[in-house]
Amino acid sequence: MRSILSNDFILKVLSVLAALLMWMYVMNEQNPQVTYVIKNVPIKFVNLDTERYVIKGEGKYFVNVKIKARRSMVVGIKPEDINAQVNLQGRTEGDNLLPVNVTVPNFLELIDFTPREVLISLDKVVESQLNVSANIKGVPADGFVAKTPLIKPETVVIRGPKSVVDTLKSAVVEVDISGKSSPVQLKLPVKILDDKGAEYKDIIIRPETVEVTVPVVKAAAVSLKPAVAGNPPSGYVLKNIKIEPENLIITGRDEIINNLLELTTKPVDISEITTDTVVETQIVFPEGVIPVDETMKKARITISVEKAALKEIYYNTEDLEVRNLLEGAQVLLEEKGFILTVLGPESMIEKVNKTDIRLYVDLFGLSEGKHEVRVKAEASTPYAVEKIEPSSIKVTITKLE
């Protein structure tokens, strides 16, 4: 009896071993162990102090992982099933060569992976303050102009990688005033521009919007004339005088600016000027009138003086112009010659001729008959008539038949 039981136990063990061997054979033949390389496994970066640093650049990092497992286990494995990490705890700004840590699911055996280290460059997170400016587009209605925009707040703070923030130079809002005849008030998003004027969007902005008011006012263009007091010292002559700006855009009450053609400056005393001189002086604005550009309160006057010289020019009766002759009358002028003594800049006096000096008689208020009238002259800048000899001429006024 004991022998039979013993033989039965041995048969059972042998059966189990045979079954196990058969299973191992089948597994090795039908579902063998294989090695497989999973490419482009994304690396995750952990423990980065995001308040202080960001990873420089926009590229992603990958490793290739070699694993071993049964064929059935490998089928369907994706890169995302593998965990590849780089620990950034305690790392600082600049380049950091760091080890990669790879783990695989329990049913896989990790054989190898490459690369085992990656070079990570960390960029410091910084903030910068930028003034906000308004980019005005379009033109307002006829007769209106836009004044300097008002922006609240006037500045914004940008936050991001130092290498990026250093290239961002301006903050702008775009305002369209096309056809407007009254103030424009808008809440607008702020755009950040780099050093080439291109918009950069991947940056934190605080605040993201600002309130913009563009005053649109009635305006007029006027010329600006310099006012001088006195004459240059003896022996000198005023050669030229220029003013900047020559024109000005003004705003104010309609009844004033609609009839205003020019403005002048406060007088500049030239009585002691002997060399070319530049003077800044206040522009005189009537009450209720201001420049559209409120910084334009002064004008720049360039005064050119030169040593004076004289020249004589000869005229005769035919060169005289008759002005203000009695209507329906004619005039006969005495035949006569005239010598004009002309004062002008030393460097220009030889160029003066009859086209620069107009000789004339003014017959305003004279009736028929014989008269002796004064001979007058008009000289273009920078010349002046010092003397006319003789200084008068006889005229006879008669009615036309």
C-alpha positions as CSV (number, residue, x, y, z in Angstrom):
1,M,0.0,0.0,0.0
2,R,2.8,2.4,1.0
3,S,4.6,1.7,-2.3
4,I,1.6,2.4,-4.4
5,L,1.1,5.8,-2.7
6,S,4.8,6.6,-3.1
7,N,4.6,5.8,-6.8
8,D,1.5,8.0,-7.2
9,F,3.2,11.0,-5.6
10,I,6.2,10.7,-7.9
11,L,3.9,10.5,-10.9
12,K,2.1,13.7,-9.8
13,V,5.4,15.6,-9.4
14,L,6.6,14.4,-12.7
15,S,3.4,15.6,-14.3
16,V,3.8,19.0,-12.8
17,L,7.4,19.3,-14.0
18,A,6.4,18.1,-17.4
19,A,3.6,20.7,-17.5
20,L,6.0,23.4,-16.4
21,L,8.6,22.4,-19.0
22,M,5.9,22.4,-21.6
23,W,4.7,25.9,-20.6
24,M,8.3,27.2,-20.6
25,Y,8.8,25.7,-24.0
26,V,5.6,27.2,-25.4
27,M,6.4,30.6,-23.8
28,N,9.9,30.7,-25.3
29,E,8.7,29.6,-28.6
30,Q,5.4,31.5,-28.9
31,N,6.0,34.6,-26.6
32,P,9.8,34.9,-26.2
33,Q,11.8,37.5,-24.3
34,V,12.7,40.4,-26.7
35,T,14.7,43.6,-26.4
36,Y,13.1,46.8,-27.8
37,V,14.2,50.5,-28.1
38,I,11.5,53.0,-27.3
39,K,12.5,56.2,-29.1
40,N,11.7,59.8,-28.2
41,V,10.6,59.4,-24.6
42,P,9.9,62.9,-23.4
43,I,11.9,64.1,-20.4
44,K,9.9,65.7,-17.6
45,F,11.6,68.4,-15.5
46,V,10.6,68.4,-11.8
47,N,11.2,70.6,-8.8
48,L,12.0,73.7,-10.9
49,D,11.6,77.0,-8.9
50,T,9.2,78.6,-11.4
51,E,9.1,81.8,-9.4
52,R,12.8,82.4,-10.1
53,Y,13.8,80.4,-13.2
54,V,12.6,79.1,-16.6
55,I,14.2,76.6,-18.9
56,K,15.8,78.6,-21.7
57,G,14.7,77.9,-25.2
58,E,11.6,76.4,-26.7
59,G,12.9,72.9,-27.6
60,K,11.9,69.6,-25.9
61,Y,14.2,67.0,-24.5
62,F,14.0,63.2,-25.3
63,V,15.8,59.9,-24.4
64,N,15.8,56.6,-26.2
65,V,15.1,53.7,-23.8
66,K,16.1,50.0,-24.3
67,I,13.9,47.5,-22.5
68,K,13.4,43.7,-22.3
69,A,10.1,41.8,-21.9
70,R,7.9,39.2,-23.3
71,R,6.9,40.0,-26.8
72,S,3.2,40.3,-25.8
73,M,4.1,42.9,-23.1
74,V,6.1,45.0,-25.5
75,V,3.3,45.3,-28.1
76,G,1.5,48.6,-27.5
77,I,4.2,50.3,-25.3
78,K,4.3,54.0,-26.1
79,P,6.9,56.7,-25.1
80,E,4.5,58.2,-22.6
81,D,4.4,54.9,-20.7
82,I,8.1,55.4,-19.7
83,N,9.0,57.9,-17.0
84,A,12.1,60.0,-17.7
85,Q,12.8,62.8,-15.3
86,V,15.5,65.4,-14.5
87,N,15.5,66.9,-11.0
88,L,16.1,70.7,-11.1
89,Q,16.0,71.3,-7.4
90,G,18.7,73.7,-6.2
91,R,19.8,74.5,-9.8
92,T,20.8,78.1,-10.7
93,E,20.9,80.4,-13.6
94,G,23.1,79.3,-16.6
95,D,24.1,75.9,-17.9
96,N,23.5,72.8,-15.8
97,L,24.7,69.2,-16.9
98,L,22.2,66.9,-15.1
99,P,21.5,63.2,-14.9
100,V,18.4,61.7,-16.4
101,N,16.4,59.2,-14.2
102,V,14.4,56.6,-16.1
103,T,11.8,54.2,-14.6
104,V,9.7,51.6,-16.5
105,P,6.5,49.6,-15.6
106,N,7.0,46.5,-13.5
107,F,6.4,44.1,-16.4
108,L,9.4,45.6,-18.3
109,E,13.1,45.3,-17.6
110,L,15.2,48.4,-18.1
111,I,18.4,47.6,-20.1
112,D,19.8,51.0,-21.0
113,F,18.9,54.6,-22.1
114,T,20.6,57.5,-23.9
115,P,21.5,60.2,-23.3
116,R,22.2,59.7,-19.6
117,E,22.8,63.4,-19.1
118,V,21.3,66.5,-20.6
119,L,22.6,70.1,-20.6
120,I,19.9,72.4,-19.3
121,S,20.2,76.2,-19.4
122,L,18.1,78.1,-16.8
123,D,17.1,81.7,-17.4
124,K,16.3,84.0,-14.5
125,V,12.7,85.3,-14.3
126,V,12.8,89.1,-14.1
127,E,10.4,92.0,-14.2
128,S,10.7,95.3,-16.0
129,Q,8.6,98.4,-16.2
130,L,7.7,100.0,-19.6
131,N,6.1,103.3,-20.4
132,V,2.9,102.9,-22.5
133,S,2.6,105.0,-25.6
134,A,-0.3,105.4,-28.0
135,N,0.0,104.6,-31.7
136,I,-2.6,106.9,-33.3
137,K,-4.2,105.7,-36.5
138,G,-6.3,107.5,-39.0
139,V,-7.1,111.3,-39.2
140,P,-9.9,113.1,-37.4
141,A,-12.7,115.1,-39.1
142,D,-11.7,118.1,-41.2
143,G,-10.7,121.1,-39.0
144,F,-9.9,118.9,-36.0
145,V,-6.6,117.5,-34.6
146,A,-5.7,115.0,-31.9
147,K,-3.8,116.2,-28.9
148,T,-1.4,114.2,-26.7
149,P,-3.1,111.0,-25.5
150,L,-3.7,110.5,-21.8
151,I,-3.0,106.9,-20.6
152,K,-3.9,105.4,-17.3
153,P,-1.8,103.8,-15.9
154,E,1.1,105.2,-17.8
155,T,3.3,102.2,-17.2
156,V,3.0,98.4,-17.2
157,V,5.1,95.6,-15.7
158,I,6.3,92.7,-17.8
159,R,7.5,89.4,-16.3
160,G,9.4,86.7,-18.1
161,P,12.9,85.2,-18.9
162,K,15.6,87.8,-18.6
163,S,17.0,87.0,-22.1
164,V,13.5,87.8,-23.5
165,V,12.7,90.8,-21.3
166,D,16.0,92.5,-22.2
167,T,14.8,92.6,-25.9
168,L,11.4,94.1,-25.2
169,K,11.6,97.8,-25.6
170,S,8.1,99.3,-25.7
171,A,4.5,99.0,-24.7
172,V,1.9,100.4,-27.1
173,V,-1.8,100.7,-27.6
174,E,-3.4,101.3,-31.0
175,V,-6.1,104.0,-31.2
176,D,-8.2,104.7,-34.3
177,I,-9.4,108.3,-34.5
178,S,-10.6,108.2,-38.1
179,G,-13.3,110.9,-38.7
180,K,-13.6,111.8,-35.0
181,S,-14.6,115.3,-33.9
182,S,-14.8,114.7,-30.2
183,P,-12.5,113.0,-27.5
184,V,-12.0,109.3,-27.9
185,Q,-12.1,107.2,-24.7
186,L,-11.3,103.5,-24.8
187,K,-10.0,100.6,-22.7
188,L,-7.4,98.9,-24.9
189,P,-5.1,95.8,-24.6
190,V,-1.3,96.6,-24.3
191,K,1.0,95.2,-26.9
192,I,4.7,94.6,-26.1
193,L,7.2,95.2,-28.9
194,D,10.8,93.9,-29.2
195,D,13.8,95.9,-30.3
196,K,12.8,95.3,-34.0
197,G,9.2,96.6,-33.5
198,A,7.6,93.1,-33.7
199,E,4.9,92.1,-31.2
200,Y,5.9,89.6,-28.5
201,K,3.0,87.7,-27.0
202,D,4.4,85.1,-24.7
203,I,5.0,87.4,-21.8
204,I,3.1,88.3,-18.6
205,I,1.8,91.9,-18.6
206,R,0.4,93.7,-15.6
207,P,-2.1,95.2,-16.2
208,E,-3.1,93.8,-19.5
209,T,-5.3,96.8,-20.5
210,V,-5.1,100.5,-20.0
211,E,-7.6,103.4,-20.3
212,V,-6.8,105.8,-23.2
213,T,-8.2,109.3,-23.8
214,V,-7.3,111.1,-27.0
215,P,-8.5,114.7,-27.0
216,V,-9.8,115.7,-30.4
217,V,-10.2,119.5,-30.7
218,K,-11.0,122.2,-33.3
219,A,-7.7,123.6,-34.7
220,A,-6.2,126.0,-37.2
221,A,-2.8,126.6,-38.7
222,V,-1.2,130.0,-38.4
223,S,2.2,131.4,-39.5
224,L,4.7,132.5,-36.9
225,K,6.5,135.7,-37.3
226,P,9.6,136.9,-35.4
227,A,9.4,140.3,-33.6
228,V,12.5,142.4,-33.2
229,A,13.2,145.6,-31.4
230,G,15.8,148.2,-32.3
231,N,18.5,148.1,-35.1
232,P,21.9,146.5,-35.3
233,P,24.8,148.7,-34.0
234,S,26.3,151.4,-36.2
235,G,28.2,149.8,-39.1
236,Y,26.1,146.6,-39.1
237,V,23.0,145.5,-41.0
238,L,20.5,142.8,-40.4
239,K,21.2,140.2,-43.1
240,N,18.6,137.6,-42.3
241,I,16.2,136.4,-39.6
242,K,14.7,132.9,-39.4
243,I,12.2,131.4,-37.0
244,E,11.5,127.8,-36.1
245,P,8.8,126.7,-36.3
246,E,7.5,128.7,-39.2
247,N,3.9,127.5,-38.7
248,L,1.9,126.4,-35.6
249,I,-1.3,124.4,-35.1
250,I,-3.5,126.1,-32.5
251,T,-6.8,125.5,-30.8
252,G,-9.2,127.6,-28.8
253,R,-12.5,129.4,-29.1
254,D,-13.9,129.3,-32.6
255,E,-14.5,133.0,-32.9
256,I,-10.8,133.6,-32.3
257,I,-9.0,130.9,-34.2
258,N,-11.3,131.2,-37.3
259,N,-9.9,134.7,-37.9
260,L,-6.4,134.3,-36.7
261,L,-3.8,134.1,-39.5
262,E,-0.5,134.6,-37.6
263,L,1.2,134.9,-34.3
264,T,4.3,136.8,-33.2
265,T,6.9,136.4,-30.6
266,K,8.0,138.6,-27.8
267,P,10.4,141.2,-29.3
268,V,14.0,140.3,-29.5
269,D,16.4,143.3,-29.0
270,I,19.0,143.3,-31.8
271,S,20.6,146.7,-30.8
272,E,23.8,145.0,-29.5
273,I,24.1,142.0,-31.8
274,T,27.2,142.0,-34.0
275,T,27.5,138.3,-34.8
276,D,25.1,135.5,-35.8
277,T,22.9,134.8,-32.8
278,V,20.3,132.2,-31.9
279,V,17.7,133.3,-29.3
280,E,14.7,131.4,-27.8
281,T,11.7,133.6,-27.0
282,Q,8.1,133.2,-25.9
283,I,5.4,133.0,-28.5
284,V,2.6,135.5,-27.8
285,F,-0.8,133.7,-27.7
286,P,-4.1,135.6,-27.5
287,E,-6.3,134.9,-24.6
288,G,-8.2,131.6,-25.1
289,V,-5.7,130.3,-27.6
290,I,-3.1,127.5,-27.0
291,P,-0.9,125.3,-29.1
292,V,-2.2,121.8,-29.9
293,D,1.3,120.6,-28.8
294,E,1.4,122.3,-25.4
295,T,5.2,122.0,-25.3
296,M,5.4,124.5,-28.2
297,K,5.4,127.7,-26.1
298,K,8.7,129.1,-27.4
299,A,10.2,129.8,-30.8
300,R,13.9,129.7,-31.9
301,I,15.0,132.8,-33.8
302,T,18.3,132.9,-35.8
303,I,19.5,136.4,-36.3
304,S,22.2,137.0,-38.9
305,V,24.0,140.3,-38.9
306,E,27.0,141.5,-41.0
307,K,29.1,144.6,-41.5
308,A,27.3,147.1,-43.6
309,A,28.3,148.4,-47.0
310,L,26.9,151.0,-49.4
311,K,26.2,151.0,-53.1
312,E,24.7,153.6,-55.5
313,I,22.1,152.7,-58.1
314,Y,21.0,155.0,-60.8
315,Y,17.3,155.5,-61.8
316,N,15.4,157.7,-64.2
317,T,11.8,158.8,-64.6
318,E,10.9,155.7,-66.6
319,D,11.9,153.6,-63.5
320,L,9.3,155.2,-61.3
321,E,6.1,153.4,-60.4
322,V,3.0,155.6,-60.0
323,R,0.6,154.7,-57.2
324,N,-2.9,155.9,-56.2
325,L,-3.5,158.1,-59.2
326,L,-6.9,159.9,-59.3
327,E,-9.5,157.8,-61.1
328,G,-10.1,159.1,-64.6
329,A,-6.9,161.0,-64.7
330,Q,-3.4,160.8,-66.2
331,V,-0.1,162.0,-65.0
332,L,3.0,163.5,-66.6
333,L,6.3,163.1,-64.7
334,E,9.2,165.5,-64.9
335,E,12.2,164.0,-66.7
336,K,14.8,163.4,-64.1
337,G,17.6,161.1,-62.9
338,F,17.9,159.7,-59.4
339,I,20.8,158.3,-57.3
340,L,19.8,155.8,-54.6
341,T,22.3,155.0,-51.9
342,V,21.6,151.4,-50.7
343,L,22.7,149.9,-47.5
344,G,23.3,146.1,-47.3
345,P,25.4,143.3,-46.0
346,E,29.0,143.5,-47.2
347,S,28.9,140.1,-48.8
348,M,25.8,140.8,-50.8
349,I,25.9,144.5,-51.6
350,E,27.4,144.1,-55.1
351,K,24.5,141.9,-56.1
352,V,21.8,144.5,-55.4
353,N,20.0,145.9,-58.5
354,K,16.8,147.6,-59.6
355,T,14.8,144.4,-59.1
356,D,15.6,144.6,-55.4
357,I,14.6,148.3,-55.0
358,R,11.3,149.6,-56.2
359,L,11.2,153.4,-56.7
360,Y,7.7,155.0,-56.7
361,V,5.6,158.1,-56.1
362,D,2.3,158.1,-54.2
363,L,-0.4,160.4,-55.6
364,F,-3.0,159.6,-53.0
365,G,-5.4,162.5,-52.4
366,L,-3.8,164.7,-55.2
367,S,-6.2,166.5,-57.5
368,E,-5.7,168.0,-61.0
369,G,-2.8,170.3,-61.4
370,K,0.9,170.5,-60.8
371,H,2.5,169.1,-57.7
372,E,5.9,168.3,-56.3
373,V,5.9,164.9,-54.6
374,R,8.3,162.9,-52.5
375,V,10.1,160.0,-54.2
376,K,9.9,156.8,-52.1
377,A,11.5,153.4,-52.3
378,E,10.8,149.8,-51.2
379,A,13.8,147.6,-50.6
380,S,13.7,143.8,-50.3
381,T,15.4,142.1,-47.4
382,P,18.3,142.5,-46.4
383,Y,18.7,145.9,-48.2
384,A,17.6,149.4,-47.0
385,V,17.6,152.7,-48.9
386,E,19.8,155.3,-47.1
387,K,19.2,158.3,-49.4
388,I,17.4,159.3,-52.6
389,E,18.8,162.2,-54.6
390,P,17.0,164.3,-55.6
391,S,14.2,163.4,-53.1
392,S,11.3,164.8,-55.1
393,I,9.8,165.2,-58.5
394,K,7.3,167.5,-60.2
395,V,4.1,165.9,-61.6
396,T,1.2,167.2,-63.6
397,I,-2.2,165.5,-63.2
398,T,-4.9,166.0,-65.8
399,K,-8.3,164.5,-66.6
400,L,-8.5,162.0,-69.4
401,E,-10.3,163.3,-72.4
